[in-house]
Amino acid sequence: MKKRKINTNTYLLMITILLFAVMYIAGMIIFQNKGFAKPQMFLNLFISNAGLLVIAMGQTIVMIAAGIDISVGSVTALVCMVLANQMENHGTNAYVAVVMALAIGIAFGLVQGFLIAYLDIQPFIVTLAGMFFGRGMTSIISTEMISIKNKTFLAWANYKIYLPIGSYSKRGKFIPAYIYPTVVIAIIVLIIIILVMKYTKFGRSVYAVGGNQTSAMMMGLNVKRTKLKAYLLDGFLAGLGGFLFCLNSCSGFVEQAKGLEMDAISSAVIGGTLLSGGVGTPFGTLFGVLIKGTISSLITTQGTLSSWWVRITLSALLCFFIVLQSIFAHVKKNK
């Protein structure tokens, strides 16, 4: 019976998971007196990053297809502003506002996907234009922050789902842990994307196109259509992620979600997605998001460090994993 060899992609995923485990366990030990070891602290990683997780799923798909999308932060800001403006200034029903938010994401995905797939324009240039357009449209709607006071929307945002796990207070009272609906939606999206990428023709086509576009064409795959579908799905997830992001902030303003595109890209890369395409897993991206969330939690719990250390640490990890990917690729090539 032959033993299955562990490939370099699996090694990268194992390193990512190990890094998350080490960071979180270190936090539990160092900040035990500040409640870092409580179940709620772990669940807060999902609560705070539900929107990012959904957006990072879309980013992973386009990166596997050898593309990139740096417009997702601006799309998120635009979605939040549209939601806030429509509900507060125009009295739009919350359900209609959400449909509008998803439509914005799909529109961005459709236009950008068409330009990249059928007009063969570089993804970076197209999505850079999308980034400026999205941020510009956000400021045109309003330069002031709009707080959402819609009762239906706030009910969604504040609804807690209590779990049978939790912790005890100093007086011995059991405090159950909880999550919000945003977490449930994000987990459902994660599971669906994992299944789509692993078991469907579309998922296999994305990997094939990202791995070698010429070979994919020779296999009879419609490369242009696959790229368009990848960006269309990415746009939809950006719209949905923007909605989840808005449920956390309950407001819309111009500077919202600034740098979110880099968080999504770094989460995908740290999770094992290659910038050159053809390699990556949504499951790995999950741990990339959790690592980003853990860094934020550690720095917030520590209390004296600037929030900019989150960006500094994340950029250092991004460089580390890019170098690691390059080393593994070089070793594989020379075997």
N, C-alpha and C positions, 0 to 999 in steps of 0.2 A: 504493500500500500504506500503510495507516494505522499510525502508530506507537502502540504500547501505552503508555498513560499510567501512570506509577507512582503508585499511590494512597498516602494518608497512612499506612495500616497497613504498607505496604512500607517507607516511609521510617523508621518507628519501629523496624522489625526491623533495617534497615540500620544505624541509629544504635546499637542494642544490640550487634550483631556488631562494629561498628567500635570501640565502647567496650571490649569484651572484648579485642579484638586489641591496642589501644593499651595497656591495663593490663598484659596479659601480656608484651608485648614490652618495656615499661618495666621490668618485674620481671626479665626475662632480662638486660637491660643493667645494671641497678643491682646485682642480686644474682648476677651471673655466677660470682663466686668462691665462692658458697655453693650452687652446683649448681642454680640456678633454671632454667637453660637445658637441663638434662638431660631426656630424654623421660620418665623416671620421675616427675619433678615434675608434668608435664602429666597423666599418667595418674592421679596421686594425687588430682587434682580429681574424677575419676570414682569412685575408690575411696572417698574420704571422703564423697561426696555421692550415692552410689547410691540410698540410701533416700529422701533428699530429692527426687531427680529423679522417682522413681516417685510419691511423694506429691504433688509439684507438678503432675504430669500430671493427677491427679484434681482438684486445685484448679483447674486451667485449664479443665477440662470444666464444672464447676459455675459458674465465673465467666463463661464464655461464655454459659451458660444464665441469666445475670443473677442468680446466687446467690452464696453464699460458704460456706465451711466452716472455722470456727475451732476445731474439735474435733480436728483431725488430730494435733496434738502430744500430746494426752491419750490418743488412741487408740493412738498409737505407744508411749507409756509403758505403757499397759495390756497391749498385745500383748507387749512385752518382759518385763513382770512375769509374765504368764501363762506364757510360754515357760519362763522361769527357774524359776518355782515348780513347774510341772508336771513338768519334767524332773529337778529336783534334790530336791524334797520329796515327790513322788508317784511317781517312777520311770517317768514316761510316756515312751513311745517318741518319738524326735525327730520322726518323720514325723507322728505323731498330734498332737503339740504344734503343729506348723506348720499343720495343718488347723484346729486350734482357733483359732490366731491369725488365719487368714483368715476364719474364721466370725465372729469378733468384729468385724472390719472390715465384713463384709457386713451384720451385725445393726445396726450403727450407721448404715450407709447406708440400709438398709431403713426403719428407724424414723424417722430424720430426714427422709428423702425423702418418706415418707408424710405426716408432719406439715406439711412445706413445700408439697408438691404438692396434697394432697387436703383438708387443713384450712386451707390458705392462711395459715399462720403465717410471720412474717418469718424468713428464713434465719439472720440474725444471732442472733435470740433462741433459735431451736431449737438451733443449733450451739454457742451459749454454754452452754446447759444441758447439751449433750453433752460440752462441754469439762470442766465441773465434775464431771459424773457419771463420766467416764473417769478423771480424776485422783483422785476420791474412791474409786472401786473399786480403783485401783492401791494406794492406802494401806491399804485394808481387807485386801487380800491379804497385804501385808507393808510395814512401815515401814522395814525394814532392806534393805540391798542384798543381792541374791542373785546370786552369781557362777555362771555356767554351766560345768559340768565334764563334761557329757555328751560322750562320745568321738565319737559320730556328728556332733553339732552342731559341735564344735571342728574336726573334720576338714573340714567344709564351710567353716568360717570361715577356716581356715589354708591351704586349697588354693590354690596359686598357678598361674596360667596364664602361662607364659613366652612372650614375643613375640620375633620376629626382630630387633627394634630394641633399642637400649640405649646404653651409654656405656662409655668406657675409664677404668680407674683410673690413678693416677699411675705405676704400674708397667707399664702397657700391657695389663692384663688386661681382656678384654671382659666387661662386666656386663650381662646381658640384662634388659630391662624386663619388668614383669609386671603382671597385673591379677588380681582375685579373681572368683569366680563371680557375686558381687553385681553387678559391672559388666556382665557379659554379660546377666544378667536385666534390669537397668535399661535397657540399650540395646534389647533385644528388646521390652520394654514400650513404649519410646519409639516405635519403628518401627510397632508395632501401633496405638498411639493416633493417630499421624500418619495412617495409612491409614484408620482408622475415621472420623476426623473429616473427612477429605477426600473419601472415596469411598463411604461408606455412607449409607443413608437416615437412620439415627440421628444421624450427624454433622451432616448438613444440617438436620435437625430441631432440633438443639441450637442451631445458629447462628440459625435462624429464630425460635425461641422467645426467645432472648436479645436478638435485634435488635428485635422488636416482637411481643409476645405476642398482641395483638388481631389483627394481620395473619396470624399463624401459625394462629390459630383459624379465621379466614375462609378460609384455604387448605385447611382440613380436617385440620390436624394435631392430634393428641391431646396438648395441652400438658401436662396433668397426668401422663400416662404418660411423656412425654419427660423431665420434671423428675425423676420417680421413678427412671427408668433412669439419669439423670446422677448422682444421689446414690448409687445402688446401686453404680455403677461406681467412683465416688469412694471409697466405703467399702471396696470390695474392694482398690483400689489403696493405701488407707491401711493396711489389714491387711498387704498384701504389702510395702509400704514399711517398715512396722514390723518385719517379719521381717528385711529386709535391714539395717535400722538395728541390730537386735539381733545380727546376724552380725558387725557392726563392733565393738560394745561387749561382747558376750558376757556380759551382765549385765542385771538388772532392778532399778530403784529409782524411788522416787516422783518425784524431780525430773528424771527423764530426759526428754529431748526438749522441755524447757521453751522456749517461743518458736519451736518448729519450725513452727507454723501461720503465724507472721509471715514466716518464711523462705520458705515455700511461696507465700504471697500475694505477697510482694515479688518473688520469682523470676518469677511469672506476669505481674505488672504491668510489671516491667523488660523482660520478653520481649515486651511489646506487647499483653497482654490488657487490655481495658477493664473497669473496675469496673462500668460500666453494662450490660455484657453485649453479646453479638452479634459481638464482634471478639476475635481472638486465635488463636495457633497453638501447638501443642505444641513445634514446632521453635524458636520464639522463647523459650519457657520454658526449653528446654535451655540457651540462652545466658544466661538470667537466673540459672540455677543455677550455671553456670560462672563468672559474674561474682562471685557470692557466694563461691564456692570460691577464686577468685583473690584476693579481698580478704583472706580468712582466711589464705591462704598467704603473701601479702605481709607481713601484720602478724606472723605467726609467724616468718617468715624474718628480719624486721627485728630481732626479739628483745627490744626494750625497751618497746614499746607494750603497753598493756593490751588484753586480748581484747575488752573492751567497745567498742573502736574499730571492730570488725567491725559491731556493731549500729548504731553512730553513722553510719558510712559508708553502710551499707545503707539506713538510714532517709532519709539525705540523697538518695541515688539514687532511692529510692521517690518522694519528694516531687518531685524533678526530672522524673521520667517522668510523674507524674500531671499536673503543670503542662504538660509538653510535649504530652500527649494532649489537654488542654483547649484549648491554643493551636491545634493541628491541627484539632480539631473546630470551633472558632470560625471559622477561616479557611475550612474546607470549607462551613460554613453560610452564610457571606457571599459565596461565589462566585456 
